C-alpha cells in the first residue's frame, strides 16, 4: 500500500465514520448517559459486550473464556490470535517462545508487543535469545478466564514493549472441577486437570497439565512439558485478595528453519532437519499476590510478583558457514529472577458538573540476570565462549490518566507516563561493562465522540517506546570479531495515531474499524546470535484494521477480522525501504456453534496472511499462508465433553515462518548461499479429547 493509497484509505474511513455518526444521530437521538458509569459496575465478559461509553480507543477489547475455548489450537500461544490482526507462529521446537506478528511488525519473540498475566510481565528484557522474549508455553488454556487487549500507543498503563500493542491474560479464580484427556497423531498425549473448592474464607484453585508431543518432524520434538497452578482467593469487606503460584518445566528437540534449496534438491524432506542436536530446555516459577478493592467512588489495585526463569537453547542457523568442520551451532543461556509490583488508584469525581475518572499508577520491576551467555557448541557441547555477562536492570513507570465526560456525546482521555531505567552490565570483556541510566516521557490522548448510544468515533494519538538490550547500552567491542562497535540508545521512541469507529447497530453485532499510523525512531536490537548490536533505520507503518463479532442467537458466534499494513524504513534509499518479515495482510475468521446446555458443538476457522518482503529491496517475498482448522464434538448435560479437532483441514503446504539469509551446507562454496529458510506449518492431523466436569 503506497503512502497516497494509505491517505486515501484513511480519508475514506474518516468520511465513512462521519457519515455513520450523522446517520446514527439522526435515527436515534442521543440521551444523557450515566455520568458516573464505572468500569467495575459493568460486567464485560467478551467480544459480544458493548464497549461504547467504556473503551478509550477503537482498538481495545476483551475476549472471554467462551470465545477462547471455542477455538481449535495447535499450540498455547495461539490464544493471542484472538487479538485482531495478530499472528502466532513457530520457527523452532514448541518449547521455545513463539514468533509474533501484528500491525506490520515482525515482533520476533515479542519486542514491541507487551504481554502480561494477572499483572506479571511476560516480556523478558535483555534476554539470551531476544529482546522482549515472551514464552507462553506455560499457559494452561482451560484456566484462562479472559484476555484484554489494546493496540497502539494510546493507553497510559502500557509502557515498555507496547508500541504495537499489549495483551493481558487473566486466570480463573473459581472453576468447576474438570479432567481432560487428549491424544492425537504424531505422539500427542495430554492430561489437564483443574478445579476449585471452598476452604476457609476463600476458594482454592488447583490446576495442572502434562503434555508429550513429537510432531511431524523427522527429528521428533520429544516435548516433555509439565505445568502447575495453585491459587487461593478470598474476600474481606470491600476487598478481594489472591495468592497465585505457578510452575513450568519443558524440554524439546528442534528442527528449526531449513533452507529451501535443500528440500528442492531432495537432500532433506520438507519436515527434515540440518542439525539433529538443536533444542533446549526451559523452566519458570512464579509467586504473586494481589489486592483489589472497590469503594463507593474509587478502586484500588496492588500486585506483587516474583519470577524465576531459565533457558538453555541450542540453535544452528548458518550450518557450516563460519566453521566448516564443527558447524555453527551456538548455545544461549540465562538464569533470571524478576521482582516487582504494580499499584493503581482509580477515582471518580464530579467537578463543575463534569464527571471525571482519574487513574494514577506505578509499575516497577527489577531483573537480576546471571549466567547470561553465548557459546559456540558442537552437538550441545560447549567449545568456545563468545561472551558472558551478569546484568542488573531496573525500571519504574509512573502514569496518570484522566477521562472526562464533557457532554453526553463527548469524552476525552488524556494521560502520560514517565519511565526511568538503570542498566548495569558486568561483562567478561571489561570494556563492554558499564552502567547506564535513561528516562522517557510518553504523553497520550483520545477524543471520543458518541453521536448515539450505538456508535462512537475515536481520535487517538500518543507516544510509546521499547527498551533495548542492556548489553547494547554499554558495548564498545564486538565480542565475536574484536572490532569497535557503537552503543545503542537504551530507549527507542515510537509515536502513533488512529481514527476509529465502534458500532453496534444490529442486535448481537459488534464492529470496529481503525486507520492507524506508527513511527519508530529506530529498530535497534541486540543480536543474541552474534553477541553484538545491529542498528537499523527508523520505520513507519500505516494500516487499516476491521474487527467484527456477531452473535445472532446465543449459540452461534461469527467473527471476521481483516488487517492491512504497509511498513517501510525511513531515511534510506527507496530501493531499501521494505522491512523484512512485515506482514501486509491478515485475515482471521470463524464460525462456532456452542450449545447453552447440551448438544453438538463445532467450529470452523480460517487464518490467512499474504506475501511479505524478506529483504529490504523487496526482490524476495515470502509465500502466502492459509490454514483452516475445525472442531466437532458433543456436550452432555452432565458436563462431559467429547471433542475432535482437525488441524490444517485442507492439508495446505504452508509455511509458519520464512527468512532470507546466507547459510552453507557441507560441500557448498565457503562463502555460503543466499536462500529462503522456512519452517513448515504442520500437516493435517486429528486430535481428540474427552473432558469430564464434576
URURGI-V693660 format. One record per pair of residues at least 24 apart in sequence whose C-alpha atoms are under 7 Angstrom apart, sorted by the first residue. I is the first residue (numbers start at 1). GAP is how many residues later the second one is. D is the distance in whole Angstrom. If there is no record, write none. Layout:
BEGIN
i=I gap=GAP d=D
i=I gap=GAP d=D
END
This chain:
BEGIN
i=1 gap=565 d=6
i=6 gap=536 d=7
i=10 gap=505 d=6
i=17 gap=440 d=7
i=17 gap=484 d=6
i=21 gap=430 d=6
i=21 gap=434 d=7
i=24 gap=427 d=7
i=24 gap=428 d=6
i=25 gap=426 d=5
i=25 gap=427 d=5
i=28 gap=424 d=6
i=29 gap=423 d=7
i=30 gap=421 d=7
i=30 gap=422 d=5
i=30 gap=423 d=7
i=32 gap=376 d=5
i=33 gap=375 d=6
i=35 gap=320 d=6
i=35 gap=370 d=7
i=36 gap=319 d=7
i=47 gap=502 d=7
i=48 gap=460 d=7
i=48 gap=462 d=6
i=48 gap=501 d=7
i=52 gap=402 d=7
i=52 gap=403 d=7
i=52 gap=404 d=6
i=56 gap=357 d=7
i=56 gap=390 d=7
i=57 gap=389 d=7
i=57 gap=401 d=6
i=57 gap=403 d=7
i=58 gap=400 d=6
i=58 gap=442 d=5
i=58 gap=443 d=6
i=58 gap=444 d=6
i=58 gap=454 d=6
i=58 gap=456 d=6
i=59 gap=91 d=6
i=59 gap=92 d=5
i=60 gap=89 d=5
i=60 gap=90 d=4
i=60 gap=91 d=6
i=61 gap=87 d=6
i=61 gap=88 d=6
i=61 gap=89 d=7
i=62 gap=84 d=7
i=62 gap=85 d=6
i=62 gap=86 d=4
i=62 gap=87 d=6
i=63 gap=83 d=6
i=63 gap=84 d=5
i=63 gap=85 d=6
i=64 gap=81 d=7
i=64 gap=82 d=4
i=64 gap=83 d=7
i=65 gap=79 d=7
i=65 gap=80 d=5
i=65 gap=81 d=5
i=70 gap=522 d=7
i=70 gap=533 d=7
i=72 gap=557 d=6
i=72 gap=558 d=7
i=72 gap=559 d=6
i=72 gap=573 d=6
i=76 gap=60 d=7
i=76 gap=61 d=6
i=76 gap=63 d=7
i=76 gap=65 d=7
i=77 gap=59 d=5
i=77 gap=60 d=7
i=83 gap=66 d=7
i=84 gap=463 d=6
i=84 gap=477 d=6
i=85 gap=476 d=7
i=85 gap=477 d=7
i=85 gap=478 d=5
i=85 gap=501 d=6
i=89 gap=567 d=5
i=89 gap=568 d=7
i=90 gap=566 d=6
i=90 gap=567 d=7
i=91 gap=165 d=6
i=91 gap=166 d=6
i=91 gap=565 d=7
i=91 gap=566 d=6
i=91 gap=588 d=5
i=92 gap=162 d=5
i=92 gap=163 d=6
i=92 gap=164 d=4
i=92 gap=165 d=7
i=93 gap=128 d=6
i=93 gap=159 d=6
i=93 gap=160 d=6
i=93 gap=161 d=4
i=93 gap=162 d=7
i=93 gap=163 d=7
i=93 gap=186 d=7
i=95 gap=42 d=7
i=95 gap=155 d=6
i=95 gap=156 d=6
i=95 gap=157 d=6
i=96 gap=39 d=7
i=97 gap=36 d=7
i=97 gap=37 d=6
i=97 gap=38 d=4
i=97 gap=39 d=7
i=98 gap=37 d=7
i=103 gap=61 d=7
i=103 gap=462 d=6
i=104 gap=437 d=6
i=104 gap=461 d=5
i=104 gap=462 d=6
i=104 gap=463 d=6
i=104 gap=478 d=5
i=104 gap=479 d=5
i=104 gap=480 d=6
i=105 gap=477 d=5
i=105 gap=478 d=7
i=106 gap=475 d=5
i=106 gap=476 d=5
i=109 gap=24 d=5
i=109 gap=25 d=6
i=110 gap=24 d=5
i=111 gap=50 d=6
i=112 gap=49 d=4
i=112 gap=50 d=5
i=112 gap=51 d=5
i=112 gap=52 d=6
i=112 gap=354 d=7
i=113 gap=48 d=5
i=113 gap=49 d=5
i=113 gap=50 d=7
i=113 gap=51 d=5
i=113 gap=52 d=5
i=113 gap=53 d=5
i=114 gap=46 d=7
i=114 gap=47 d=5
i=114 gap=48 d=5
i=114 gap=51 d=6
i=114 gap=52 d=4
i=114 gap=53 d=6
i=115 gap=51 d=6
i=115 gap=52 d=5
i=115 gap=53 d=6
i=116 gap=51 d=6
i=116 gap=52 d=5
i=116 gap=53 d=6
i=117 gap=51 d=5
i=117 gap=52 d=5
i=117 gap=53 d=6
i=118 gap=50 d=7
i=118 gap=51 d=6
i=118 gap=52 d=5
i=118 gap=53 d=7
i=119 gap=184 d=6
i=120 gap=185 d=6
i=125 gap=344 d=7
i=126 gap=343 d=4
i=126 gap=344 d=6
i=128 gap=204 d=6
i=128 gap=205 d=6
i=128 gap=206 d=6
i=128 gap=244 d=6
i=128 gap=245 d=7
i=128 gap=400 d=6
i=129 gap=203 d=6
i=129 gap=399 d=5
i=130 gap=398 d=6
i=131 gap=337 d=7
i=131 gap=338 d=6
i=132 gap=29 d=7
i=138 gap=89 d=6
i=138 gap=110 d=6
i=140 gap=69 d=7
i=143 gap=28 d=6
i=143 gap=29 d=6
i=144 gap=25 d=7
i=144 gap=26 d=6
i=144 gap=27 d=4
i=144 gap=28 d=6
i=145 gap=25 d=6
i=145 gap=26 d=5
i=145 gap=27 d=5
i=146 gap=24 d=5
i=152 gap=344 d=7
i=153 gap=309 d=6
i=153 gap=310 d=6
i=153 gap=311 d=5
i=153 gap=343 d=6
i=154 gap=290 d=5
i=154 gap=291 d=6
i=154 gap=306 d=6
i=154 gap=307 d=6
i=154 gap=308 d=5
i=155 gap=289 d=7
i=156 gap=243 d=6
i=156 gap=244 d=7
i=156 gap=245 d=6
i=156 gap=259 d=6
i=156 gap=260 d=6
i=156 gap=261 d=6
i=156 gap=288 d=7
i=157 gap=242 d=7
i=159 gap=305 d=7
i=160 gap=305 d=6
i=160 gap=306 d=5
i=160 gap=307 d=6
i=161 gap=304 d=7
i=161 gap=305 d=5
i=162 gap=302 d=7
i=162 gap=303 d=7
i=163 gap=301 d=5
i=163 gap=302 d=6
i=163 gap=331 d=6
i=173 gap=32 d=7
i=173 gap=60 d=7
i=174 gap=29 d=7
i=174 gap=31 d=6
i=176 gap=517 d=7
i=176 gap=518 d=7
i=177 gap=516 d=6
i=177 gap=517 d=5
i=178 gap=513 d=7
i=178 gap=514 d=5
i=178 gap=515 d=4
i=178 gap=516 d=6
i=179 gap=512 d=6
i=179 gap=513 d=5
i=179 gap=514 d=7
i=180 gap=509 d=7
i=180 gap=510 d=6
i=180 gap=511 d=4
i=180 gap=512 d=7
i=181 gap=508 d=5
i=181 gap=509 d=5
i=181 gap=510 d=6
i=182 gap=506 d=6
i=182 gap=507 d=4
i=182 gap=508 d=7
i=183 gap=504 d=6
i=183 gap=505 d=6
i=183 gap=506 d=6
i=184 gap=502 d=6
i=184 gap=503 d=4
i=184 gap=504 d=6
i=185 gap=500 d=6
i=185 gap=501 d=6
i=185 gap=502 d=7
i=186 gap=27 d=7
i=186 gap=28 d=6
i=186 gap=29 d=5
i=186 gap=30 d=6
i=187 gap=26 d=5
i=187 gap=27 d=5
i=187 gap=28 d=7
i=188 gap=24 d=6
i=188 gap=25 d=4
i=188 gap=26 d=7
i=189 gap=24 d=7
i=201 gap=33 d=6
i=202 gap=30 d=7
i=202 gap=31 d=5
i=202 gap=32 d=4
i=202 gap=33 d=7
i=203 gap=29 d=6
i=203 gap=30 d=5
i=203 gap=31 d=6
i=204 gap=27 d=6
i=204 gap=28 d=4
i=204 gap=29 d=7
i=205 gap=25 d=6
i=205 gap=26 d=5
i=205 gap=27 d=6
i=206 gap=24 d=5
i=206 gap=25 d=6
i=216 gap=55 d=7
i=216 gap=466 d=7
i=217 gap=54 d=5
i=217 gap=55 d=6
i=218 gap=53 d=6
i=218 gap=54 d=5
i=219 gap=36 d=7
i=219 gap=53 d=7
i=219 gap=54 d=7
i=219 gap=57 d=7
i=220 gap=33 d=7
i=221 gap=31 d=5
i=221 gap=32 d=4
i=221 gap=33 d=6
i=222 gap=30 d=5
i=222 gap=31 d=6
i=223 gap=28 d=6
i=223 gap=29 d=5
i=224 gap=26 d=6
i=224 gap=27 d=6
i=224 gap=28 d=7
i=225 gap=24 d=6
i=225 gap=25 d=4
i=225 gap=26 d=7
i=226 gap=24 d=6
i=238 gap=55 d=6
i=238 gap=56 d=6
i=238 gap=57 d=7
i=239 gap=52 d=7
i=239 gap=53 d=6
i=239 gap=54 d=4
i=239 gap=55 d=7
i=240 gap=51 d=6
i=240 gap=52 d=5
i=240 gap=53 d=6
i=241 gap=49 d=6
i=241 gap=50 d=5
i=241 gap=51 d=6
i=242 gap=47 d=6
i=242 gap=48 d=5
i=242 gap=49 d=7
i=243 gap=45 d=6
i=243 gap=46 d=4
i=243 gap=47 d=7
i=244 gap=43 d=6
i=244 gap=44 d=5
i=244 gap=45 d=6
i=245 gap=41 d=6
i=245 gap=42 d=5
i=245 gap=43 d=7
i=246 gap=39 d=6
i=246 gap=40 d=5
i=246 gap=41 d=7
i=247 gap=37 d=6
i=247 gap=38 d=4
i=247 gap=39 d=7
i=248 gap=35 d=5
i=248 gap=36 d=5
i=248 gap=37 d=6
i=249 gap=33 d=6
i=249 gap=34 d=4
i=249 gap=35 d=7
i=250 gap=31 d=6
i=250 gap=32 d=5
i=250 gap=33 d=6
i=251 gap=29 d=6
i=251 gap=30 d=4
i=251 gap=31 d=6
i=252 gap=27 d=6
i=252 gap=28 d=6
i=252 gap=29 d=6
i=253 gap=25 d=6
i=253 gap=26 d=4
i=253 gap=27 d=6
i=254 gap=24 d=5
i=254 gap=25 d=5
i=256 gap=423 d=7
i=257 gap=420 d=6
i=257 gap=421 d=5
i=257 gap=422 d=4
i=258 gap=419 d=5
i=258 gap=420 d=5
i=258 gap=421 d=6
i=259 gap=416 d=6
i=259 gap=417 d=6
i=259 gap=418 d=4
i=259 gap=419 d=7
i=260 gap=415 d=7
i=260 gap=416 d=6
i=260 gap=417 d=6
i=260 gap=418 d=7
i=275 gap=41 d=7
i=277 gap=102 d=5
i=277 gap=103 d=7
i=278 gap=36 d=5
i=278 gap=37 d=5
i=278 gap=38 d=7
i=279 gap=34 d=6
i=279 gap=35 d=5
i=279 gap=36 d=7
i=280 gap=32 d=5
i=280 gap=33 d=4
i=280 gap=34 d=6
i=281 gap=30 d=6
i=281 gap=31 d=5
i=281 gap=32 d=7
i=282 gap=28 d=6
i=282 gap=29 d=5
i=282 gap=30 d=6
i=283 gap=26 d=6
i=283 gap=27 d=6
i=283 gap=28 d=7
i=284 gap=24 d=6
i=284 gap=25 d=4
i=284 gap=26 d=7
i=285 gap=24 d=6
i=297 gap=50 d=6
i=297 gap=51 d=5
i=298 gap=48 d=5
i=298 gap=49 d=4
i=298 gap=50 d=6
i=299 gap=46 d=6
i=299 gap=47 d=5
i=299 gap=48 d=7
i=300 gap=44 d=6
i=300 gap=45 d=5
i=300 gap=46 d=6
i=301 gap=42 d=6
i=301 gap=43 d=5
i=301 gap=44 d=7
i=302 gap=40 d=6
i=302 gap=41 d=4
i=302 gap=42 d=7
i=303 gap=38 d=5
i=303 gap=39 d=5
i=303 gap=40 d=6
i=304 gap=36 d=6
i=304 gap=37 d=4
i=304 gap=38 d=7
i=305 gap=34 d=6
i=305 gap=35 d=6
i=305 gap=36 d=6
i=306 gap=32 d=6
i=306 gap=33 d=5
i=306 gap=34 d=7
i=307 gap=30 d=6
i=307 gap=31 d=5
i=307 gap=32 d=7
i=308 gap=28 d=6
i=308 gap=29 d=5
i=308 gap=30 d=6
i=309 gap=26 d=6
i=309 gap=27 d=5
i=309 gap=28 d=7
i=310 gap=24 d=6
i=310 gap=25 d=4
i=310 gap=26 d=6
i=311 gap=24 d=7
i=314 gap=66 d=7
i=318 gap=345 d=4
i=318 gap=346 d=6
i=319 gap=344 d=6
i=319 gap=345 d=6
i=319 gap=346 d=6
i=320 gap=344 d=5
i=320 gap=345 d=6
i=320 gap=346 d=7
i=321 gap=342 d=6
i=321 gap=343 d=5
i=321 gap=349 d=7
i=321 gap=351 d=6
i=326 gap=52 d=6
i=327 gap=51 d=7
i=329 gap=47 d=6
i=329 gap=48 d=5
i=329 gap=49 d=6
i=330 gap=45 d=6
i=330 gap=46 d=4
i=330 gap=47 d=5
i=331 gap=43 d=6
i=331 gap=44 d=5
i=331 gap=45 d=6
i=331 gap=46 d=6
i=332 gap=41 d=6
i=332 gap=42 d=5
i=332 gap=43 d=7
i=333 gap=38 d=7
i=333 gap=39 d=6
i=333 gap=40 d=5
i=333 gap=41 d=7
i=334 gap=35 d=7
i=334 gap=36 d=6
i=334 gap=37 d=5
i=334 gap=38 d=4
i=334 gap=39 d=6
i=335 gap=34 d=6
i=335 gap=35 d=5
i=335 gap=36 d=6
i=335 gap=37 d=7
i=336 gap=31 d=7
i=336 gap=32 d=6
i=336 gap=33 d=4
i=336 gap=34 d=6
i=337 gap=30 d=6
i=337 gap=31 d=5
i=337 gap=32 d=7
i=338 gap=27 d=7
i=338 gap=28 d=6
i=338 gap=29 d=5
i=338 gap=30 d=6
i=339 gap=26 d=6
i=339 gap=27 d=5
i=339 gap=28 d=7
i=340 gap=24 d=5
i=340 gap=25 d=4
i=340 gap=26 d=6
i=341 gap=24 d=7
i=354 gap=51 d=6
i=354 gap=52 d=6
i=355 gap=49 d=6
i=355 gap=50 d=5
i=356 gap=46 d=7
i=356 gap=47 d=6
i=356 gap=48 d=4
i=356 gap=49 d=6
i=357 gap=45 d=6
i=357 gap=46 d=5
i=357 gap=47 d=6
i=358 gap=43 d=6
i=358 gap=44 d=5
i=358 gap=45 d=6
i=359 gap=41 d=6
i=359 gap=42 d=5
i=359 gap=43 d=6
i=360 gap=39 d=6
i=360 gap=40 d=5
i=360 gap=41 d=7
i=361 gap=37 d=6
i=361 gap=38 d=5
i=361 gap=39 d=6
i=362 gap=35 d=6
i=362 gap=36 d=5
i=362 gap=37 d=6
i=363 gap=33 d=6
i=363 gap=34 d=5
i=363 gap=35 d=7
i=364 gap=31 d=6
i=364 gap=32 d=4
i=364 gap=33 d=6
i=365 gap=29 d=6
i=365 gap=30 d=6
i=365 gap=31 d=7
i=366 gap=27 d=6
i=366 gap=28 d=4
i=366 gap=29 d=6
i=367 gap=25 d=6
i=367 gap=26 d=5
i=367 gap=27 d=6
i=368 gap=24 d=5
i=368 gap=25 d=7
i=374 gap=157 d=7
i=386 gap=93 d=6
i=386 gap=94 d=6
i=386 gap=145 d=7
i=387 gap=41 d=6
i=387 gap=92 d=6
i=387 gap=144 d=7
i=388 gap=39 d=6
i=388 gap=40 d=6
i=389 gap=36 d=7
i=389 gap=37 d=6
i=389 gap=38 d=4
i=389 gap=39 d=6
i=390 gap=35 d=6
i=390 gap=36 d=5
i=390 gap=37 d=6
i=391 gap=33 d=6
i=391 gap=34 d=5
i=391 gap=35 d=6
i=392 gap=31 d=6
i=392 gap=32 d=5
i=392 gap=33 d=7
i=393 gap=29 d=6
i=393 gap=30 d=5
i=393 gap=31 d=6
i=394 gap=27 d=6
i=394 gap=28 d=5
i=394 gap=29 d=7
i=395 gap=24 d=7
i=395 gap=25 d=6
i=395 gap=26 d=4
i=395 gap=27 d=6
i=396 gap=24 d=6
i=396 gap=25 d=7
i=409 gap=40 d=6
i=409 gap=41 d=4
i=409 gap=42 d=6
i=410 gap=38 d=6
i=410 gap=39 d=5
i=410 gap=40 d=6
i=411 gap=36 d=6
i=411 gap=37 d=5
i=411 gap=38 d=7
i=412 gap=34 d=6
i=412 gap=35 d=5
i=412 gap=36 d=6
i=413 gap=32 d=5
i=413 gap=33 d=5
i=413 gap=34 d=6
i=414 gap=30 d=6
i=414 gap=31 d=4
i=414 gap=32 d=6
i=415 gap=28 d=6
i=415 gap=29 d=5
i=415 gap=30 d=6
i=416 gap=26 d=5
i=416 gap=27 d=4
i=416 gap=28 d=6
i=417 gap=24 d=6
i=417 gap=25 d=5
i=417 gap=26 d=6
i=418 gap=24 d=6
i=423 gap=47 d=6
i=425 gap=45 d=7
i=425 gap=46 d=6
i=431 gap=45 d=6
i=431 gap=46 d=7
i=432 gap=42 d=6
i=432 gap=43 d=4
i=432 gap=44 d=6
i=432 gap=45 d=6
i=433 gap=41 d=6
i=433 gap=42 d=7
i=434 gap=40 d=5
i=435 gap=39 d=7
i=436 gap=37 d=7
i=438 gap=52 d=7
i=454 gap=49 d=6
i=454 gap=50 d=5
i=454 gap=51 d=6
i=455 gap=47 d=6
i=455 gap=48 d=4
i=455 gap=49 d=7
i=456 gap=45 d=6
i=456 gap=46 d=5
i=456 gap=47 d=7
i=457 gap=43 d=6
i=457 gap=44 d=5
i=457 gap=45 d=7
i=458 gap=41 d=6
i=458 gap=42 d=5
i=458 gap=43 d=6
i=459 gap=39 d=6
i=459 gap=40 d=5
i=459 gap=41 d=7
i=460 gap=37 d=6
i=460 gap=38 d=5
i=460 gap=39 d=6
i=461 gap=35 d=6
i=461 gap=36 d=4
i=461 gap=37 d=6
i=462 gap=33 d=6
i=462 gap=34 d=6
i=462 gap=35 d=7
i=463 gap=31 d=6
i=463 gap=32 d=4
i=463 gap=33 d=6
i=464 gap=29 d=6
i=464 gap=30 d=5
i=464 gap=31 d=6
i=465 gap=26 d=6
i=465 gap=27 d=5
i=465 gap=28 d=5
i=465 gap=29 d=5
i=466 gap=25 d=6
i=466 gap=26 d=5
i=467 gap=24 d=4
i=467 gap=25 d=6
i=468 gap=57 d=6
i=469 gap=57 d=6
i=472 gap=54 d=6
i=472 gap=61 d=6
i=478 gap=54 d=6
i=479 gap=52 d=6
i=480 gap=50 d=7
i=480 gap=51 d=7
i=488 gap=36 d=7
i=492 gap=29 d=6
i=492 gap=30 d=6
i=493 gap=27 d=6
i=493 gap=28 d=6
i=494 gap=24 d=7
i=494 gap=25 d=5
i=494 gap=26 d=4
i=494 gap=27 d=6
i=495 gap=24 d=5
i=495 gap=25 d=7
i=508 gap=42 d=5
i=508 gap=43 d=5
i=508 gap=44 d=5
i=509 gap=40 d=6
i=509 gap=41 d=4
i=509 gap=42 d=6
i=510 gap=38 d=6
i=510 gap=39 d=5
i=510 gap=40 d=6
i=511 gap=36 d=6
i=511 gap=37 d=4
i=511 gap=38 d=6
i=512 gap=34 d=6
i=512 gap=35 d=5
i=512 gap=36 d=7
i=513 gap=32 d=6
i=513 gap=33 d=4
i=513 gap=34 d=6
i=514 gap=30 d=6
i=514 gap=31 d=5
i=514 gap=32 d=7
i=515 gap=28 d=6
i=515 gap=29 d=4
i=515 gap=30 d=7
i=516 gap=26 d=6
i=516 gap=27 d=5
i=516 gap=28 d=6
i=517 gap=24 d=6
i=517 gap=25 d=4
i=517 gap=26 d=6
i=518 gap=24 d=6
i=537 gap=32 d=6
i=537 gap=33 d=6
i=537 gap=34 d=7
i=538 gap=31 d=6
i=538 gap=32 d=5
i=539 gap=29 d=6
i=539 gap=30 d=4
i=539 gap=31 d=5
i=540 gap=27 d=6
i=540 gap=28 d=6
i=540 gap=29 d=6
i=540 gap=30 d=7
i=541 gap=24 d=7
i=541 gap=25 d=6
i=541 gap=26 d=4
i=541 gap=27 d=7
i=542 gap=24 d=5
i=542 gap=25 d=7
i=555 gap=38 d=5
i=555 gap=39 d=5
i=555 gap=40 d=5
i=555 gap=41 d=6
i=556 gap=36 d=6
i=556 gap=37 d=5
i=556 gap=38 d=7
i=557 gap=34 d=6
i=557 gap=35 d=5
i=557 gap=36 d=7
i=558 gap=32 d=6
i=558 gap=33 d=4
i=558 gap=34 d=7
i=559 gap=30 d=5
i=559 gap=31 d=5
i=559 gap=32 d=7
i=560 gap=28 d=6
i=560 gap=29 d=4
i=560 gap=30 d=7
i=561 gap=26 d=6
i=561 gap=27 d=5
i=561 gap=28 d=6
i=562 gap=24 d=6
i=562 gap=25 d=5
i=562 gap=26 d=7
i=563 gap=24 d=6
i=575 gap=42 d=5
i=576 gap=40 d=5
i=576 gap=41 d=5
i=577 gap=39 d=6
i=577 gap=40 d=7
i=578 gap=35 d=7
i=578 gap=37 d=7
i=578 gap=38 d=4
i=578 gap=39 d=6
i=578 gap=40 d=6
i=579 gap=34 d=7
i=579 gap=37 d=6
i=580 gap=33 d=5
i=580 gap=34 d=4
i=580 gap=35 d=5
i=580 gap=36 d=6
i=581 gap=31 d=6
i=581 gap=32 d=6
i=581 gap=33 d=6
i=582 gap=30 d=6
i=582 gap=31 d=7
i=583 gap=29 d=5
i=584 gap=26 d=7
i=584 gap=28 d=6
i=585 gap=24 d=5
i=585 gap=25 d=5
i=586 gap=24 d=7
i=597 gap=40 d=6
i=598 gap=37 d=5
i=598 gap=38 d=5
i=598 gap=39 d=5
i=599 gap=35 d=6
i=599 gap=36 d=5
i=599 gap=37 d=6
i=600 gap=33 d=6
i=600 gap=34 d=4
i=600 gap=35 d=6
i=601 gap=31 d=6
i=601 gap=32 d=5
i=601 gap=33 d=6
i=602 gap=29 d=5
i=602 gap=30 d=4
i=602 gap=31 d=6
i=603 gap=27 d=6
i=603 gap=28 d=5
i=603 gap=29 d=7
i=604 gap=25 d=6
i=604 gap=26 d=4
i=604 gap=27 d=6
i=605 gap=24 d=5
i=605 gap=25 d=6
i=614 gap=45 d=6
i=614 gap=46 d=6
i=615 gap=45 d=7
i=622 gap=36 d=6
i=625 gap=29 d=5
i=625 gap=30 d=6
i=626 gap=28 d=7
i=627 gap=25 d=7
i=639 gap=53 d=6
i=639 gap=54 d=5
i=640 gap=51 d=6
i=640 gap=52 d=4
i=640 gap=53 d=6
i=641 gap=49 d=6
i=641 gap=50 d=5
i=641 gap=51 d=6
i=642 gap=47 d=6
i=642 gap=48 d=5
i=642 gap=49 d=7
i=643 gap=45 d=6
i=643 gap=46 d=5
i=643 gap=47 d=6
i=644 gap=43 d=6
i=644 gap=44 d=4
i=644 gap=45 d=6
i=645 gap=41 d=6
i=645 gap=42 d=5
i=645 gap=43 d=6
i=646 gap=38 d=7
i=646 gap=39 d=6
i=646 gap=40 d=5
i=646 gap=41 d=6
i=647 gap=37 d=5
i=647 gap=38 d=5
i=647 gap=39 d=6
i=648 gap=35 d=6
i=648 gap=36 d=5
i=648 gap=37 d=7
i=649 gap=35 d=6
i=650 gap=34 d=7
i=651 gap=32 d=5
i=651 gap=33 d=5
i=652 gap=31 d=7
i=654 gap=26 d=6
i=654 gap=27 d=6
i=655 gap=24 d=6
i=655 gap=25 d=4
i=655 gap=26 d=5
i=656 gap=24 d=5
i=656 gap=25 d=5
END
